[in-house]
Amino acid sequence: MGRLVEGVWKDEWYDTKKSGGNFVRSTSGFRNWITADGAAGPSGEGGFKAESGRYHLYVSLACPWAHRTLIFRALKGLEEHVSISVVHPDMLDNGWEFRNDFAGTTGDSLLGKEYLWQVYTHVDPEMSGRVTVPVLYDTQRDTIVSNESSEIIRMFNSAFDGITGNRDDYWPEPLRDEIEAVNARVYDTVNNGVYKAGFATSQEAYDAAVHPLFESLDWLEDRLSRQRYLLGGQITEADWRLFTTLVRFDEVYHTHFKCNRNFLREMPNLWAYARELYQVPGVAATCVPAHYIRHYHYSHETVNPHRIIPLNPVLDWTAPHGREALQAA
Ligand SMILES: N[C@@H](CCC(=O)N[C@@H](CS)C(=O)NCC(=O)O)C(=O)O
């Protein structure tokens, strides 16, 4: 774990002393957009036209943010158009590594680097900042398009539709305001909430994260008792953004991050809803518990100093979900 300072890798853990024991996630640095015609997107510069075989995605199968991009790649039929490299689940002194000794890893199949930070310095030798996954890479311009998952999923949602013919829309125009509102609460209290609880280094910081987390899970449990998906009868990006936290909840966040008022499997609507999303064709293959169980317990030395990997229950994600009855809602 560390960061780049003017192109040099520094091994250091998140400094929570400056922030009263609170974990503060940094913002992503590369914010360009792939678009159908190469025009500039909402941020960054233009010149990134959707083309088959041009882009490469660096991911960790452990990371919930990278997981979103893999789900959209699968749902939108992009597997044959956007290639991937999968890092090793252990994130240690050198950050994310391309070691190949764990099932499901690929090495860096594009640039042949040893560490992910070298992909960043390949693009910007003077770069300062955190080295995170996912990274969407342009093989033509030899640069990083984006390392912000919330924007990568929106590119994948529509930019390649002319190439794939897949017009499934997870960010439909009429629902955008409501999606943004749900995303904002889910991001702050759930997706990032589990990290704020887990990385807290003061009781106050932990309390300030764990209560809002379970208040939001109660709110979601109630909402999903009346409607099939977060926005009603159709799956949107809001569901996928929530899903990647839910799928890790019982095996990682409950115990390792001390988010232990309840297990997901004790909240019947949320648990059935999460199973339904898991059973959407293409999604199960993106869920690799071996990577997330190993990554969190082994990499976070400050949270789990002896690196013992706990014995986890085996959850049946393929059990019938029975959510069809809510479709009319
Ligand atoms: N805003 C980024 C966050 C990505 C992120 O924080 N990824 C984590 C892995 S789960 C990471 O690579 N952390 C390395 C670090 O912070 O040094 C996104 O959503 O794309």
The ligand as an SDF file (V2000), in Angstrom:
LIG
                    3D

 20 19  0  0  0  0  0  0  0  0999 V2000
  -12.7700    6.4570   -7.0270 N   0  0  0  0  0  0  0  0  0  0  0  0
  -12.1620    5.2490   -7.4000 C   0  0  0  0  0  0  0  0  0  0  0  0
  -11.7750    4.4420   -6.1890 C   0  0  0  0  0  0  0  0  0  0  0  0
  -11.0750    3.1870   -6.5460 C   0  0  0  0  0  0  0  0  0  0  0  0
  -10.3310    2.6010   -5.3150 C   0  0  0  0  0  0  0  0  0  0  0  0
  -10.2610    3.2160   -4.2460 O   0  0  0  0  0  0  0  0  0  0  0  0
   -9.7700    1.3760   -5.5030 N   0  0  0  0  0  0  0  0  0  0  0  0
   -9.0310    0.7510   -4.4230 C   0  0  0  0  0  0  0  0  0  0  0  0
   -9.2340   -0.7460   -4.4210 C   0  0  0  0  0  0  0  0  0  0  0  0
  -10.7720   -1.2700   -3.7730 S   0  0  0  0  0  0  0  0  0  0  0  0
   -7.5460    0.9320   -4.6550 C   0  0  0  0  0  0  0  0  0  0  0  0
   -7.0430    0.6410   -5.7200 O   0  0  0  0  0  0  0  0  0  0  0  0
   -6.8540    1.3960   -3.6170 N   0  0  0  0  0  0  0  0  0  0  0  0
   -5.4450    1.5540   -3.6280 C   0  0  0  0  0  0  0  0  0  0  0  0
   -5.0010    2.7420   -2.8350 C   0  0  0  0  0  0  0  0  0  0  0  0
   -5.8630    3.5190   -2.3800 O   0  0  0  0  0  0  0  0  0  0  0  0
   -3.8140    2.9030   -2.6660 O   0  0  0  0  0  0  0  0  0  0  0  0
  -13.1460    4.5030   -8.2970 C   0  0  0  0  0  0  0  0  0  0  0  0
  -14.3040    4.3250   -7.9010 O   0  0  0  0  0  0  0  0  0  0  0  0
  -12.7400    4.1230   -9.3850 O   0  0  0  0  0  0  0  0  0  0  0  0
  1  2  1  0
  2  3  1  0
  2 18  1  0
  3  4  1  0
  4  5  1  0
  5  6  2  0
  5  7  1  0
  7  8  1  0
  8  9  1  0
  8 11  1  0
  9 10  1  0
 11 12  2  0
 11 13  1  0
 13 14  1  0
 14 15  1  0
 15 16  2  0
 15 17  1  0
 18 19  2  0
 18 20  1  0
M  END
$$$$
